[in-house]
Every structure is written in structure tokens, then in C-alpha cells.
Amino acid sequence: MLSALYNALIEWNRNASDREKLQHTYLTILVISVVVAGLVSLIDVITGQDLLLVSAVAGAIYLVNAVVWALLESVVFTRLSGKRKRQ
């Protein structure tokens, strides 16, 4: 099982771009922090809500990063590739 996870991580590292890796990291932090906040909320509600704030921040960063990359790809990168083709 551990070797299968190791091989999956190696394959993911080989096939994913840096942007995709960053987005996957944000989503992983989001999911793990939601689970941890839920478990902590069973013991202490206030602390669980504070930990849930980490999830909200990770989700906001994920969304902002996705929007910025989409805008960059659609506006800047297409113009740069178009100028290179004309030369």
C-alpha cells in the first residue's frame, strides 16, 4: 500500500505542472483542515471554529489563484504566443 502511494506521488510529480501542484496543495490543506476542525469541534467548539477559519482562507486562496491563472492564460499568455508567431 505504501509503495502504491509512493508510486502515485512520483507519477503525479512527473505529470502535473507547478500550477496544478499548487492548486492540489491548497485543496489538500482545505480538506484536511475541515476534517481536523470537525474532530476538534467534538471536544471544543470555539477551537474548532477557529480551525475552520484556516479552511476558509485556504478556499479563498484556491479561488483567487484559479481566477488569476485563468486571466493570465487567457489574456497575457495568448498575446505573448501570438506575438511570437508573427515574428
Contacts in CASP RR format, 6 or more apart in sequence:
PFRMAT RR
TARGET T0000
AUTHOR 0000-0000-0000
METHOD contacts of the structure
MODEL  1
MLSALYNALIEWNRNASDREKLQHTYLTILVISVVVAGLVSLIDVITGQD
LLLVSAVAGAIYLVNAVVWALLESVVFTRLSGKRKRQ
12 21 0 8 1.000
12 24 0 8 1.000
13 21 0 8 1.000
16 24 0 8 1.000
19 69 0 8 1.000
22 65 0 8 1.000
23 62 0 8 1.000
23 65 0 8 1.000
23 66 0 8 1.000
26 58 0 8 1.000
26 59 0 8 1.000
26 61 0 8 1.000
26 62 0 8 1.000
26 65 0 8 1.000
27 62 0 8 1.000
29 54 0 8 1.000
29 58 0 8 1.000
30 55 0 8 1.000
30 58 0 8 1.000
30 59 0 8 1.000
30 62 0 8 1.000
33 51 0 8 1.000
33 52 0 8 1.000
33 54 0 8 1.000
33 55 0 8 1.000
33 58 0 8 1.000
34 52 0 8 1.000
34 55 0 8 1.000
36 51 0 8 1.000
37 48 0 8 1.000
37 49 0 8 1.000
37 51 0 8 1.000
37 52 0 8 1.000
37 54 0 8 1.000
37 55 0 8 1.000
38 48 0 8 1.000
38 51 0 8 1.000
38 52 0 8 1.000
40 47 0 8 1.000
40 48 0 8 1.000
40 51 0 8 1.000
41 47 0 8 1.000
41 48 0 8 1.000
41 49 0 8 1.000
41 52 0 8 1.000
END
